Amino acid sequence: MNKLIWLSLLLLVTEGLGAKKELKLVWPAPPDPARIEYVASVNNAKELGIEKGFFSKIFDFMFGDEEPVLNSPFGIYADKERVYVTDIFAKALYIFDKKKSKIITVKGSDKEPFLYPVDVVTDGKGNIYVSDSVRAKIYVFDDDGDFIHTIAPKALQRPVGIALSADGRWLYIVDAMASQIHVTSLKGSYLHSIGKHGKAGGEFNRPTFIDVGKDGRLYVSDSMNHRVQILDKNGKYVHDFGELSDNIGGFGSPRGIALDSDDNIYVTDTLYNTVQIFNRQGELLMLFGVYGSNKGEFALPIDISILVDNTIYITDTNNKRFQIFKRLEAPE
């Protein structure tokens, strides 16, 4: 009987020693209350929890269709069921469908493959919009990835970031070469352009990405002016923040921009490999990320997308992955 008791105690001790509790990676570091938590890094479908079925694996074995992996992920857009990622090396859009447990690869239209797919967004009907900066077009696909049409107004030179208006009626296209934002209907009718090249309010110098607030305001990474500009829904200048600086709150090369549920503004910086978070007035709240390849580190973070539940997706281009984070609620 004593031997049985000692054996049981030994098993309990052994299990306790072997079970290492993985510490959560959060920002800021303790003892400050955590506001951002690392969730995962994703290079392929399996790392997002998408597993191929038995017959799909047999089909791939017979016909040589390998599961794609990310090489140079660039633009990203996420919703509750899907993550859309452009890859400039593969010249493709990858759609990670978590609900249907599959991945869809889109490489352009039948007659015109992508050359440099930059950004991606979807509308209320599930149609997918992809900007190609070399083709100088926006490609539109249905939710299965089948080509519908292109949007290519004459004024468009080098499209990069794209976004829909808050009411879903207009498409905003950031033109890095023209230093403007072009506005079209979802079917491609050109409406007007916002801004011009310059440094004044409402002017741009090589802008890159854009997001739209719930109130319709436009938030633009004015990259070579090293600032973020905020415009009203009609494109009228409201205010801006940021300057060229290696101090926190300043920018080296601001790119991806997105808003959380409280309209806090998240901006990726490809020069400093970090993400800075500002309130609506442009005051710095916090930042996270440094250069590296470990969890929560970046090597060229480009684009960012935030769900309504404050799950954060960021393309980590030179690390060949996108990373997922979660904004935590503030302690009372």
Secondary structure in CASP SS format (residue, H / E / C, confidence):
PFRMAT SS
TARGET T0000
AUTHOR 0000-0000-0000
METHOD secondary structure of the structure
MODEL  1
M C 1.00
N H 1.00
K H 1.00
L H 1.00
I H 1.00
W H 1.00
L H 1.00
S H 1.00
L H 1.00
L H 1.00
L H 1.00
L H 1.00
V H 1.00
T H 1.00
E H 1.00
G H 1.00
L H 1.00
G H 1.00
A C 1.00
K C 1.00
K C 1.00
E C 1.00
L C 1.00
K C 1.00
L C 1.00
V E 1.00
W E 1.00
P C 1.00
A C 1.00
P C 1.00
P C 1.00
D C 1.00
P C 1.00
A C 1.00
R C 1.00
I E 1.00
E E 1.00
Y E 1.00
V E 1.00
A E 1.00
S E 1.00
V E 1.00
N C 1.00
N E 1.00
A C 1.00
K H 1.00
E H 1.00
L H 1.00
G C 1.00
I C 1.00
E C 1.00
K C 1.00
G C 1.00
F H 1.00
F H 1.00
S H 1.00
K H 1.00
I H 1.00
F H 1.00
D H 1.00
F H 1.00
M H 1.00
F H 1.00
G C 1.00
D C 1.00
E C 1.00
E C 1.00
P C 1.00
V E 1.00
L C 1.00
N C 1.00
S C 1.00
P E 1.00
F E 1.00
G E 1.00
I E 1.00
Y E 1.00
A E 1.00
D C 1.00
K C 1.00
E C 1.00
R E 1.00
V E 1.00
Y E 1.00
V E 1.00
T E 1.00
D E 1.00
I C 1.00
F C 1.00
A C 1.00
K C 1.00
A E 1.00
L E 1.00
Y E 1.00
I E 1.00
F E 1.00
D E 1.00
K C 1.00
K C 1.00
K C 1.00
S C 1.00
K E 1.00
I E 1.00
I E 1.00
T E 1.00
V E 1.00
K C 1.00
G E 1.00
S C 1.00
D C 1.00
K C 1.00
E C 1.00
P E 1.00
F C 1.00
L C 1.00
Y C 1.00
P E 1.00
V E 1.00
D E 1.00
V E 1.00
V E 1.00
T E 1.00
D C 1.00
G C 1.00
K C 1.00
G C 1.00
N C 1.00
I E 1.00
Y E 1.00
V E 1.00
S E 1.00
D E 1.00
S C 1.00
V C 1.00
R C 1.00
A C 1.00
K E 1.00
I E 1.00
Y E 1.00
V E 1.00
F E 1.00
D C 1.00
D C 1.00
D C 1.00
G C 1.00
D C 1.00
F E 1.00
I E 1.00
H E 1.00
T E 1.00
I E 1.00
A C 1.00
P C 1.00
K C 1.00
A C 1.00
L C 1.00
Q C 1.00
R C 1.00
P E 1.00
V E 1.00
G E 1.00
I E 1.00
A E 1.00
L E 1.00
S C 1.00
A C 1.00
D C 1.00
G C 1.00
R C 1.00
W E 1.00
L E 1.00
Y E 1.00
I E 1.00
V E 1.00
D E 1.00
A C 1.00
M C 1.00
A C 1.00
S C 1.00
Q E 1.00
I E 1.00
H E 1.00
V E 1.00
T E 1.00
S E 1.00
L C 1.00
K C 1.00
G C 1.00
S C 1.00
Y E 1.00
L E 1.00
H E 1.00
S E 1.00
I E 1.00
G C 1.00
K C 1.00
H E 1.00
G C 1.00
K C 1.00
A C 1.00
G C 1.00
G C 1.00
E C 1.00
F E 1.00
N C 1.00
R C 1.00
P C 1.00
T C 1.00
F C 1.00
I E 1.00
D E 1.00
V E 1.00
G C 1.00
K C 1.00
D C 1.00
G C 1.00
R C 1.00
L E 1.00
Y E 1.00
V E 1.00
S E 1.00
D E 1.00
S H 1.00
M H 1.00
N H 1.00
H C 1.00
R E 1.00
V E 1.00
Q E 1.00
I E 1.00
L E 1.00
D C 1.00
K C 1.00
N C 1.00
G C 1.00
K C 1.00
Y E 1.00
V E 1.00
H E 1.00
D E 1.00
F E 1.00
G C 1.00
E C 1.00
L E 1.00
S C 1.00
D C 1.00
N C 1.00
I C 1.00
G C 1.00
G C 1.00
F E 1.00
G C 1.00
S C 1.00
P E 1.00
R E 1.00
G E 1.00
I E 1.00
A E 1.00
L E 1.00
D C 1.00
S C 1.00
D C 1.00
D C 1.00
N C 1.00
I E 1.00
Y E 1.00
V E 1.00
T E 1.00
D E 1.00
T C 1.00
L C 1.00
Y C 1.00
N C 1.00
T E 1.00
V E 1.00
Q E 1.00
I E 1.00
F E 1.00
N C 1.00
R C 1.00
Q C 1.00
G C 1.00
E C 1.00
L E 1.00
L E 1.00
M E 1.00
L E 1.00
F E 1.00
G C 1.00
V C 1.00
Y E 1.00
G C 1.00
S C 1.00
N C 1.00
K C 1.00
G C 1.00
E C 1.00
F E 1.00
A C 1.00
L C 1.00
P E 1.00
I E 1.00
D E 1.00
I E 1.00
S E 1.00
I E 1.00
L C 1.00
V C 1.00
D C 1.00
N C 1.00
T E 1.00
I E 1.00
Y E 1.00
I E 1.00
T E 1.00
D E 1.00
T H 1.00
N H 1.00
N H 1.00
K C 1.00
R E 1.00
F E 1.00
Q E 1.00
I E 1.00
F E 1.00
K E 1.00
R E 1.00
L C 1.00
E C 1.00
A C 1.00
P C 1.00
E C 1.00
END
